[in-house]
């Protein structure tokens, strides 16, 4: 039983030490390849620009 509790405690510590990536992203407005303005653009962990789906973008 003590082993189970220790394992759960270790799992909780590991989970709580990692900050979700979404909370550290800087979102900004960008232009899509289709010429629309898109909110909530961001750079992923590899440095690539991520543009939301076209349905979330609007004509500028």
CHARMM-style PDB file with segment names, atoms N, HN, CA, C and O in Angstrom:
ATOM      1  N   UNK     1       0.821  -1.197   0.000  1.00  0.00      PROA
ATOM      2  CA  UNK     1       0.000   0.000   0.000  1.00  0.00      PROA
ATOM      3  C   UNK     1       0.868   1.265   0.000  1.00  0.00      PROA
ATOM      4  O   UNK     1       0.548   2.244  -0.674  1.00  0.00      PROA
ATOM      5  N   UNK     2       1.965   1.234   0.760  1.00  0.00      PROA
ATOM      6  HN  UNK     2       2.225   0.439   1.308  1.00  0.00      PROA
ATOM      7  CA  UNK     2       2.851   2.395   0.800  1.00  0.00      PROA
ATOM      8  C   UNK     2       3.470   2.648  -0.572  1.00  0.00      PROA
ATOM      9  O   UNK     2       3.704   3.794  -0.956  1.00  0.00      PROA
ATOM     10  N   UNK     3       3.730   1.582  -1.297  1.00  0.00      PROA
ATOM     11  HN  UNK     3       3.540   0.651  -0.985  1.00  0.00      PROA
ATOM     12  CA  UNK     3       4.317   1.739  -2.632  1.00  0.00      PROA
ATOM     13  C   UNK     3       3.342   2.453  -3.563  1.00  0.00      PROA
ATOM     14  O   UNK     3       3.756   3.273  -4.383  1.00  0.00      PROA
ATOM     15  N   UNK     4       2.058   2.147  -3.442  1.00  0.00      PROA
ATOM     16  HN  UNK     4       1.722   1.481  -2.776  1.00  0.00      PROA
ATOM     17  CA  UNK     4       1.055   2.798  -4.274  1.00  0.00      PROA
ATOM     18  C   UNK     4       0.969   4.290  -3.954  1.00  0.00      PROA
ATOM     19  O   UNK     4       0.882   5.119  -4.860  1.00  0.00      PROA
ATOM     20  N   UNK     5       0.994   4.620  -2.689  1.00  0.00      PROA
ATOM     21  HN  UNK     5       1.065   3.946  -1.954  1.00  0.00      PROA
ATOM     22  CA  UNK     5       0.922   6.026  -2.280  1.00  0.00      PROA
ATOM     23  C   UNK     5       2.157   6.777  -2.767  1.00  0.00      PROA
ATOM     24  O   UNK     5       2.052   7.907  -3.245  1.00  0.00      PROA
ATOM     25  N   UNK     6       3.316   6.158  -2.647  1.00  0.00      PROA
ATOM     26  HN  UNK     6       3.402   5.240  -2.259  1.00  0.00      PROA
ATOM     27  CA  UNK     6       4.550   6.794  -3.114  1.00  0.00      PROA
ATOM     28  C   UNK     6       4.503   7.024  -4.621  1.00  0.00      PROA
ATOM     29  O   UNK     6       4.914   8.077  -5.109  1.00  0.00      PROA
ATOM     30  N   UNK     7       4.009   6.051  -5.340  1.00  0.00      PROA
ATOM     31  HN  UNK     7       3.675   5.196  -4.943  1.00  0.00      PROA
ATOM     32  CA  UNK     7       3.905   6.173  -6.790  1.00  0.00      PROA
ATOM     33  C   UNK     7       2.949   7.302  -7.178  1.00  0.00      PROA
ATOM     34  O   UNK     7       3.224   8.063  -8.106  1.00  0.00      PROA
ATOM     35  N   UNK     8       1.845   7.405  -6.476  1.00  0.00      PROA
ATOM     36  HN  UNK     8       1.621   6.787  -5.722  1.00  0.00      PROA
ATOM     37  CA  UNK     8       0.885   8.479  -6.740  1.00  0.00      PROA
ATOM     38  C   UNK     8       1.505   9.838  -6.434  1.00  0.00      PROA
ATOM     39  O   UNK     8       1.312  10.789  -7.191  1.00  0.00      PROA
ATOM     40  N   UNK     9       2.239   9.939  -5.346  1.00  0.00      PROA
ATOM     41  HN  UNK     9       2.396   9.166  -4.731  1.00  0.00      PROA
ATOM     42  CA  UNK     9       2.881  11.200  -4.975  1.00  0.00      PROA
ATOM     43  C   UNK     9       3.908  11.618  -6.033  1.00  0.00      PROA
ATOM     44  O   UNK     9       3.974  12.789  -6.408  1.00  0.00      PROA
ATOM     45  N   UNK    10       4.698  10.671  -6.506  1.00  0.00      PROA
ATOM     46  HN  UNK    10       4.645   9.720  -6.202  1.00  0.00      PROA
ATOM     47  CA  UNK    10       5.686  10.966  -7.545  1.00  0.00      PROA
ATOM     48  C   UNK    10       4.983  11.437  -8.818  1.00  0.00      PROA
ATOM     49  O   UNK    10       5.426  12.393  -9.455  1.00  0.00      PROA
ATOM     50  N   UNK    11       3.903  10.776  -9.186  1.00  0.00      PROA
ATOM     51  HN  UNK    11       3.543   9.999  -8.669  1.00  0.00      PROA
ATOM     52  CA  UNK    11       3.156  11.162 -10.383  1.00  0.00      PROA
ATOM     53  C   UNK    11       2.598  12.580 -10.245  1.00  0.00      PROA
ATOM     54  O   UNK    11       2.631  13.352 -11.203  1.00  0.00      PROA
ATOM     55  N   UNK    12       2.092  12.923  -9.078  1.00  0.00      PROA
ATOM     56  HN  UNK    12       2.064  12.295  -8.300  1.00  0.00      PROA
ATOM     57  CA  UNK    12       1.567  14.270  -8.854  1.00  0.00      PROA
ATOM     58  C   UNK    12       2.657  15.326  -8.960  1.00  0.00      PROA
ATOM     59  O   UNK    12       2.445  16.384  -9.553  1.00  0.00      PROA
ATOM     60  N   UNK    13       3.807  15.046  -8.394  1.00  0.00      PROA
ATOM     61  HN  UNK    13       3.979  14.187  -7.913  1.00  0.00      PROA
ATOM     62  CA  UNK    13       4.918  15.999  -8.462  1.00  0.00      PROA
ATOM     63  C   UNK    13       5.345  16.209  -9.906  1.00  0.00      PROA
ATOM     64  O   UNK    13       5.586  17.342 -10.323  1.00  0.00      PROA
ATOM     65  N   UNK    14       5.440  15.136 -10.665  1.00  0.00      PROA
ATOM     66  HN  UNK    14       5.244  14.216 -10.326  1.00  0.00      PROA
ATOM     67  CA  UNK    14       5.839  15.241 -12.071  1.00  0.00      PROA
ATOM     68  C   UNK    14       4.806  16.045 -12.856  1.00  0.00      PROA
ATOM     69  O   UNK    14       5.172  16.912 -13.649  1.00  0.00      PROA
ATOM     70  N   UNK    15       3.530  15.768 -12.645  1.00  0.00      PROA
ATOM     71  HN  UNK    15       3.233  15.064 -12.001  1.00  0.00      PROA
ATOM     72  CA  UNK    15       2.486  16.489 -13.370  1.00  0.00      PROA
ATOM     73  C   UNK    15       2.449  17.968 -13.012  1.00  0.00      PROA
ATOM     74  O   UNK    15       2.211  18.810 -13.878  1.00  0.00      PROA
ATOM     75  N   UNK    16       2.679  18.286 -11.766  1.00  0.00      PROA
ATOM     76  HN  UNK    16       2.872  17.602 -11.062  1.00  0.00      PROA
ATOM     77  CA  UNK    16       2.591  19.675 -11.325  1.00  0.00      PROA
ATOM     78  C   UNK    16       3.820  20.503 -11.690  1.00  0.00      PROA
ATOM     79  O   UNK    16       3.761  21.732 -11.653  1.00  0.00      PROA
ATOM     80  N   UNK    17       4.923  19.860 -12.039  1.00  0.00      PROA
ATOM     81  HN  UNK    17       4.971  18.861 -12.069  1.00  0.00      PROA
ATOM     82  CA  UNK    17       6.124  20.621 -12.379  1.00  0.00      PROA
ATOM     83  C   UNK    17       6.126  21.090 -13.828  1.00  0.00      PROA
ATOM     84  O   UNK    17       6.859  22.018 -14.171  1.00  0.00      PROA
ATOM     85  N   UNK    18       5.331  20.476 -14.672  1.00  0.00      PROA
ATOM     86  HN  UNK    18       4.736  19.722 -14.394  1.00  0.00      PROA
ATOM     87  CA  UNK    18       5.279  20.869 -16.073  1.00  0.00      PROA
ATOM     88  C   UNK    18       4.190  21.902 -16.285  1.00  0.00      PROA
ATOM     89  O   UNK    18       3.045  21.701 -15.881  1.00  0.00      PROA
ATOM     90  N   UNK    19       4.550  23.020 -16.926  1.00  0.00      PROA
ATOM     91  HN  UNK    19       5.480  23.183 -17.255  1.00  0.00      PROA
ATOM     92  CA  UNK    19       3.588  24.066 -17.251  1.00  0.00      PROA
ATOM     93  C   UNK    19       3.034  23.760 -18.632  1.00  0.00      PROA
ATOM     94  O   UNK    19       3.806  23.518 -19.560  1.00  0.00      PROA
ATOM     95  N   UNK    20       1.726  23.764 -18.790  1.00  0.00      PROA
ATOM     96  HN  UNK    20       1.099  23.961 -18.037  1.00  0.00      PROA
ATOM     97  CA  UNK    20       1.168  23.514 -20.122  1.00  0.00      PROA
ATOM     98  C   UNK    20       1.701  24.524 -21.135  1.00  0.00      PROA
ATOM     99  O   UNK    20       1.816  25.713 -20.838  1.00  0.00      PROA
ATOM    100  N   UNK    21       2.022  24.043 -22.328  1.00  0.00      PROA
ATOM    101  HN  UNK    21       1.929  23.077 -22.570  1.00  0.00      PROA
ATOM    102  CA  UNK    21       2.624  24.902 -23.350  1.00  0.00      PROA
ATOM    103  C   UNK    21       1.701  26.044 -23.748  1.00  0.00      PROA
ATOM    104  O   UNK    21       2.161  27.148 -24.039  1.00  0.00      PROA
ATOM    105  N   UNK    22       0.419  25.784 -23.761  1.00  0.00      PROA
ATOM    106  HN  UNK    22       0.045  24.887 -23.524  1.00  0.00      PROA
ATOM    107  CA  UNK    22      -0.518  26.817 -24.193  1.00  0.00      PROA
ATOM    108  C   UNK    22      -0.484  28.043 -23.296  1.00  0.00      PROA
ATOM    109  O   UNK    22      -0.747  29.150 -23.765  1.00  0.00      PROA
ATOM    110  N   UNK    23      -0.174  27.879 -22.052  1.00  0.00      PROA
ATOM    111  HN  UNK    23       0.040  26.980 -21.671  1.00  0.00      PROA
ATOM    112  CA  UNK    23      -0.201  29.021 -21.141  1.00  0.00      PROA
ATOM    113  C   UNK    23       1.010  29.929 -21.327  1.00  0.00      PROA
ATOM    114  O   UNK    23       0.997  31.070 -20.864  1.00  0.00      PROA
ATOM    115  N   UNK    24       2.052  29.447 -21.992  1.00  0.00      PROA
ATOM    116  HN  UNK    24       2.062  28.520 -22.368  1.00  0.00      PROA
ATOM    117  CA  UNK    24       3.249  30.259 -22.171  1.00  0.00      PROA
ATOM    118  C   UNK    24       3.348  30.849 -23.577  1.00  0.00      PROA
ATOM    119  O   UNK    24       4.311  31.554 -23.879  1.00  0.00      PROA
ATOM    120  N   UNK    25       2.386  30.579 -24.426  1.00  0.00      PROA
ATOM    121  HN  UNK    25       1.604  30.006 -24.180  1.00  0.00      PROA
ATOM    122  CA  UNK    25       2.425  31.080 -25.796  1.00  0.00      PROA
ATOM    123  C   UNK    25       2.016  32.543 -25.850  1.00  0.00      PROA
ATOM    124  O   UNK    25       1.158  32.997 -25.093  1.00  0.00      PROA
ATOM    125  N   UNK    26       2.639  33.256 -26.745  1.00  0.00      PROA
ATOM    126  HN  UNK    26       3.337  32.888 -27.360  1.00  0.00      PROA
ATOM    127  CA  UNK    26       2.259  34.641 -27.015  1.00  0.00      PROA
ATOM    128  C   UNK    26       1.429  34.653 -28.287  1.00  0.00      PROA
ATOM    129  O   UNK    26       1.942  34.389 -29.374  1.00  0.00      PROA
ATOM    130  N   UNK    27       0.152  34.959 -28.151  1.00  0.00      PROA
ATOM    131  HN  UNK    27      -0.265  35.174 -27.268  1.00  0.00      PROA
ATOM    132  CA  UNK    27      -0.742  35.001 -29.303  1.00  0.00      PROA
ATOM    133  C   UNK    27      -0.731  36.396 -29.918  1.00  0.00      PROA
ATOM    134  O   UNK    27      -0.571  37.394 -29.215  1.00  0.00      PROA
ATOM    135  N   UNK    28      -0.902  36.456 -31.232  1.00  0.00      PROA
ATOM    136  HN  UNK    28      -1.032  35.646 -31.803  1.00  0.00      PROA
ATOM    137  CA  UNK    28      -0.931  37.727 -31.940  1.00  0.00      PROA
ATOM    138  C   UNK    28      -1.778  37.573 -33.190  1.00  0.00      PROA
ATOM    139  O   UNK    28      -2.138  36.460 -33.573  1.00  0.00      PROA
ATOM    140  N   UNK    29      -2.094  38.686 -33.821  1.00  0.00      PROA
ATOM    141  HN  UNK    29      -1.801  39.590 -33.510  1.00  0.00      PROA
ATOM    142  CA  UNK    29      -2.882  38.685 -35.051  1.00  0.00      PROA
ATOM    143  C   UNK    29      -1.934  38.610 -36.244  1.00  0.00      PROA
ATOM    144  O   UNK    29      -0.915  39.300 -36.280  1.00  0.00      PROA
ATOM    145  N   UNK    30      -2.275  37.772 -37.215  1.00  0.00      PROA
ATOM    146  HN  UNK    30      -3.103  37.212 -37.186  1.00  0.00      PROA
ATOM    147  CA  UNK    30      -1.435  37.644 -38.405  1.00  0.00      PROA
ATOM    148  C   UNK    30      -2.317  37.510 -39.640  1.00  0.00      PROA
ATOM    149  O   UNK    30      -3.532  37.348 -39.528  1.00  0.00      PROA
ATOM    150  N   UNK    31      -1.710  37.579 -40.805  1.00  0.00      PROA
ATOM    151  HN  UNK    31      -0.723  37.711 -40.897  1.00  0.00      PROA
ATOM    152  CA  UNK    31      -2.426  37.429 -42.071  1.00  0.00      PROA
ATOM    153  C   UNK    31      -2.261  36.008 -42.582  1.00  0.00      PROA
ATOM    154  O   UNK    31      -1.159  35.461 -42.592  1.00  0.00      PROA
ATOM    155  N   UNK    32      -3.377  35.417 -43.008  1.00  0.00      PROA
ATOM    156  HN  UNK    32      -4.273  35.861 -43.000  1.00  0.00      PROA
ATOM    157  CA  UNK    32      -3.328  34.068 -43.556  1.00  0.00      PROA
ATOM    158  C   UNK    32      -2.880  34.131 -45.009  1.00  0.00      PROA
ATOM    159  O   UNK    32      -2.918  35.200 -45.618  1.00  0.00      PROA
ATOM    160  N   UNK    33      -2.454  33.001 -45.577  1.00  0.00      PROA
ATOM    161  HN  UNK    33      -2.423  32.132 -45.082  1.00  0.00      PROA
ATOM    162  CA  UNK    33      -2.075  32.990 -46.994  1.00  0.00      PROA
ATOM    163  C   UNK    33      -3.229  33.411 -47.908  1.00  0.00      PROA
ATOM    164  O   UNK    33      -2.995  33.882 -49.021  1.00  0.00      PROA
ATOM    165  N   UNK    34      -4.474  33.242 -47.444  1.00  0.00      PROA
ATOM    166  HN  UNK    34      -4.664  32.859 -46.539  1.00  0.00      PROA
ATOM    167  CA  UNK    34      -5.639  33.627 -48.240  1.00  0.00      PROA
ATOM    168  C   UNK    34      -5.976  35.106 -48.153  1.00  0.00      PROA
ATOM    169  O   UNK    34      -6.969  35.549 -48.731  1.00  0.00      PROA
ATOM    170  N   UNK    35      -5.162  35.877 -47.439  1.00  0.00      PROA
ATOM    171  HN  UNK    35      -4.356  35.518 -46.969  1.00  0.00      PROA
ATOM    172  CA  UNK    35      -5.382  37.315 -47.348  1.00  0.00      PROA
ATOM    173  C   UNK    35      -6.328  37.737 -46.242  1.00  0.00      PROA
ATOM    174  O   UNK    35      -6.730  38.899 -46.187  1.00  0.00      PROA
ATOM    175  N   UNK    36      -6.692  36.820 -45.360  1.00  0.00      PROA
ATOM    176  HN  UNK    36      -6.366  35.876 -45.405  1.00  0.00      PROA
ATOM    177  CA  UNK    36      -7.568  37.157 -44.246  1.00  0.00      PROA
ATOM    178  C   UNK    36      -6.731  37.448 -43.003  1.00  0.00      PROA
ATOM    179  O   UNK    36      -5.582  37.017 -42.900  1.00  0.00      PROA
ATOM    180  N   UNK    37      -7.318  38.182 -42.065  1.00  0.00      PROA
ATOM    181  HN  UNK    37      -8.251  38.532 -42.149  1.00  0.00      PROA
ATOM    182  CA  UNK    37      -6.662  38.468 -40.797  1.00  0.00      PROA
ATOM    183  C   UNK    37      -7.105  37.420 -39.786  1.00  0.00      PROA
ATOM    184  O   UNK    37      -8.301  37.180 -39.621  1.00  0.00      PROA
ATOM    185  N   UNK    38      -6.155  36.800 -39.115  1.00  0.00      PROA
ATOM    186  HN  UNK    38      -5.183  36.995 -39.249  1.00  0.00      PROA
ATOM    187  CA  UNK    38      -6.449  35.719 -38.179  1.00  0.00      PROA
ATOM    188  C   UNK    38      -5.993  36.081 -36.764  1.00  0.00      PROA
ATOM    189  O   UNK    38      -4.847  36.485 -36.569  1.00  0.00      PROA
ATOM    190  N   UNK    39      -6.879  35.941 -35.779  1.00  0.00      PROA
ATOM    191  HN  UNK    39      -7.810  35.613 -35.937  1.00  0.00      PROA
ATOM    192  CA  UNK    39      -6.465  36.138 -34.395  1.00  0.00      PROA
ATOM    193  C   UNK    39      -5.822  34.861 -33.864  1.00  0.00      PROA
ATOM    194  O   UNK    39      -5.949  33.801 -34.477  1.00  0.00      PROA
ATOM    195  N   UNK    40      -5.157  34.952 -32.767  1.00  0.00      PROA
ATOM    196  HN  UNK    40      -5.054  35.813 -32.269  1.00  0.00      PROA
ATOM    197  CA  UNK    40      -4.601  33.792 -32.054  1.00  0.00      PROA
ATOM    198  C   UNK    40      -3.547  33.019 -32.836  1.00  0.00      PROA
ATOM    199  O   UNK    40      -3.479  31.795 -32.722  1.00  0.00      PROA
ATOM    200  N   UNK    41      -2.735  33.696 -33.618  1.00  0.00      PROA
ATOM    201  HN  UNK    41      -2.790  34.690 -33.710  1.00  0.00      PROA
ATOM    202  CA  UNK    41      -1.588  33.051 -34.252  1.00  0.00      PROA
ATOM    203  C   UNK    41      -0.495  32.916 -33.193  1.00  0.00      PROA
ATOM    204  O   UNK    41      -0.450  33.692 -32.238  1.00  0.00      PROA
ATOM    205  N   UNK    42       0.376  31.939 -33.363  1.00  0.00      PROA
ATOM    206  HN  UNK    42       0.339  31.309 -34.138  1.00  0.00      PROA
ATOM    207  CA  UNK    42       1.480  31.757 -32.419  1.00  0.00      PROA
ATOM    208  C   UNK    42       2.574  30.936 -33.078  1.00  0.00      PROA
ATOM    209  O   UNK    42       2.361  30.312 -34.118  1.00  0.00      PROA
ATOM    210  N   UNK    43       3.741  30.945 -32.464  1.00  0.00      PROA
ATOM    211  HN  UNK    43       3.914  31.452 -31.620  1.00  0.00      PROA
ATOM    212  CA  UNK    43       4.847  30.108 -32.921  1.00  0.00      PROA
ATOM    213  C   UNK    43       4.899  28.858 -32.052  1.00  0.00      PROA
ATOM    214  O   UNK    43       4.854  28.951 -30.826  1.00  0.00      PROA
ATOM    215  N   UNK    44       4.995  27.681 -32.688  1.00  0.00      PROA
ATOM    216  HN  UNK    44       5.032  27.606 -33.685  1.00  0.00      PROA
ATOM    217  CA  UNK    44       5.073  26.443 -31.910  1.00  0.00      PROA
ATOM    218  C   UNK    44       6.490  26.241 -31.385  1.00  0.00      PROA
ATOM    219  O   UNK    44       7.361  27.084 -31.597  1.00  0.00      PROA
ATOM    220  N   UNK    45       6.719  25.133 -30.705  1.00  0.00      PROA
ATOM    221  HN  UNK    45       6.011  24.448 -30.533  1.00  0.00      PROA
ATOM    222  CA  UNK    45       8.011  24.867 -30.074  1.00  0.00      PROA
ATOM    223  C   UNK    45       9.156  24.771 -31.077  1.00  0.00      PROA
ATOM    224  O   UNK    45      10.315  24.975 -30.715  1.00  0.00      PROA
ATOM    225  N   UNK    46       8.839  24.462 -32.339  1.00  0.00      PROA
ATOM    226  HN  UNK    46       7.898  24.296 -32.633  1.00  0.00      PROA
ATOM    227  CA  UNK    46       9.869  24.360 -33.375  1.00  0.00      PROA
ATOM    228  C   UNK    46      10.114  25.694 -34.076  1.00  0.00      PROA
ATOM    229  O   UNK    46      10.960  25.778 -34.966  1.00  0.00      PROA
ATOM    230  N   UNK    47       9.382  26.735 -33.681  1.00  0.00      PROA
ATOM    231  HN  UNK    47       8.695  26.667 -32.957  1.00  0.00      PROA
ATOM    232  CA  UNK    47       9.554  28.047 -34.287  1.00  0.00      PROA
ATOM    233  C   UNK    47       8.713  28.275 -35.529  1.00  0.00      PROA
ATOM    234  O   UNK    47       8.862  29.298 -36.197  1.00  0.00      PROA
ATOM    235  N   UNK    48       7.831  27.337 -35.848  1.00  0.00      PROA
ATOM    236  HN  UNK    48       7.710  26.506 -35.306  1.00  0.00      PROA
ATOM    237  CA  UNK    48       6.976  27.485 -37.027  1.00  0.00      PROA
ATOM    238  C   UNK    48       5.716  28.275 -36.663  1.00  0.00      PROA
ATOM    239  O   UNK    48       5.150  28.095 -35.585  1.00  0.00      PROA
ATOM    240  N   UNK    49       5.292  29.139 -37.561  1.00  0.00      PROA
ATOM    241  HN  UNK    49       5.752  29.285 -38.437  1.00  0.00      PROA
ATOM    242  CA  UNK    49       4.086  29.931 -37.353  1.00  0.00      PROA
ATOM    243  C   UNK    49       2.862  29.033 -37.464  1.00  0.00      PROA
ATOM    244  O   UNK    49       2.728  28.277 -38.425  1.00  0.00      PROA
ATOM    245  N   UNK    50       1.972  29.116 -36.484  1.00  0.00      PROA
ATOM    246  HN  UNK    50       2.080  29.730 -35.703  1.00  0.00      PROA
ATOM    247  CA  UNK    50       0.727  28.350 -36.494  1.00  0.00      PROA
ATOM    248  C   UNK    50      -0.415  29.341 -36.679  1.00  0.00      PROA
ATOM    249  O   UNK    50      -0.603  30.249 -35.868  1.00  0.00      PROA
ATOM    250  N   UNK    51      -1.176  29.155 -37.759  1.00  0.00      PROA
ATOM    251  HN  UNK    51      -1.023  28.418 -38.417  1.00  0.00      PROA
ATOM    252  CA  UNK    51      -2.313  30.020 -38.073  1.00  0.00      PROA
ATOM    253  C   UNK    51      -3.581  29.210 -37.813  1.00  0.00      PROA
ATOM    254  O   UNK    51      -3.672  28.059 -38.242  1.00  0.00      PROA
ATOM    255  N   UNK    52      -4.568  29.795 -37.114  1.00  0.00      PROA
ATOM    256  HN  UNK    52      -4.494  30.729 -36.765  1.00  0.00      PROA
ATOM    257  CA  UNK    52      -5.795  29.055 -36.832  1.00  0.00      PROA
ATOM    258  C   UNK    52      -6.555  28.731 -38.119  1.00  0.00      PROA
ATOM    259  O   UNK    52      -6.249  29.291 -39.172  1.00  0.00      PROA
ATOM    260  N   UNK    53      -7.539  27.838 -38.047  1.00  0.00      PROA
ATOM    261  HN  UNK    53      -7.788  27.383 -37.192  1.00  0.00      PROA
ATOM    262  CA  UNK    53      -8.322  27.491 -39.239  1.00  0.00      PROA
ATOM    263  C   UNK    53      -8.946  28.736 -39.875  1.00  0.00      PROA
ATOM    264  O   UNK    53      -9.228  29.722 -39.195  1.00  0.00      PROA
ATOM    265  N   UNK    54      -9.152  28.671 -41.173  1.00  0.00      PROA
ATOM    266  HN  UNK    54      -8.923  27.870 -41.726  1.00  0.00      PROA
ATOM    267  CA  UNK    54      -9.680  29.810 -41.925  1.00  0.00      PROA
ATOM    268  C   UNK    54     -11.034  30.273 -41.384  1.00  0.00      PROA
ATOM    269  O   UNK    54     -11.383  31.445 -41.523  1.00  0.00      PROA
ATOM    270  N   UNK    55     -11.799  29.367 -40.769  1.00  0.00      PROA
ATOM    271  HN  UNK    55     -11.515  28.415 -40.656  1.00  0.00      PROA
ATOM    272  CA  UNK    55     -13.113  29.729 -40.240  1.00  0.00      PROA
ATOM    273  C   UNK    55     -13.007  30.734 -39.092  1.00  0.00      PROA
ATOM    274  O   UNK    55     -13.977  31.429 -38.791  1.00  0.00      PROA
ATOM    275  N   UNK    56     -11.839  30.817 -38.449  1.00  0.00      PROA
ATOM    276  HN  UNK    56     -11.051  30.252 -38.694  1.00  0.00      PROA
ATOM    277  CA  UNK    56     -11.642  31.758 -37.351  1.00  0.00      PROA
ATOM    278  C   UNK    56     -11.084  33.098 -37.841  1.00  0.00      PROA
ATOM    279  O   UNK    56     -10.929  34.032 -37.055  1.00  0.00      PROA
ATOM    280  N   UNK    57     -10.789  33.187 -39.117  1.00  0.00      PROA
ATOM    281  HN  UNK    57     -10.915  32.428 -39.755  1.00  0.00      PROA
ATOM    282  CA  UNK    57     -10.195  34.400 -39.677  1.00  0.00      PROA
ATOM    283  C   UNK    57     -11.287  35.263 -40.308  1.00  0.00      PROA
ATOM    284  O   UNK    57     -12.397  34.793 -40.558  1.00  0.00      PROA
ATOM    285  N   UNK    58     -10.963  36.514 -40.558  1.00  0.00      PROA
ATOM    286  HN  UNK    58     -10.061  36.896 -40.355  1.00  0.00      PROA
ATOM    287  CA  UNK    58     -11.940  37.437 -41.127  1.00  0.00      PROA
ATOM    288  C   UNK    58     -11.272  38.315 -42.178  1.00  0.00      PROA
ATOM    289  O   UNK    58     -10.055  38.500 -42.177  1.00  0.00      PROA
ATOM    290  N   UNK    59     -12.095  38.849 -43.070  1.00  0.00      PROA
ATOM    291  HN  UNK    59     -13.083  38.699 -43.070  1.00  0.00      PROA
ATOM    292  CA  UNK    59     -11.572  39.737 -44.117  1.00  0.00      PROA
ATOM    293  C   UNK    59     -11.127  41.045 -43.489  1.00  0.00      PROA
ATOM    294  O   UNK    59     -11.815  41.612 -42.640  1.00  0.00      PROA
ATOM    295  N   UNK    60      -9.964  41.513 -43.922  1.00  0.00      PROA
ATOM    296  HN  UNK    60      -9.406  41.052 -44.612  1.00  0.00      PROA
ATOM    297  CA  UNK    60      -9.455  42.766 -43.345  1.00  0.00      PROA
ATOM    298  C   UNK    60      -9.788  43.954 -44.212  1.00  0.00      PROA
ATOM    299  OT1 UNK    60      -9.434  45.083 -43.874  1.00  0.00      PROA
TER     300      UNK     60
END
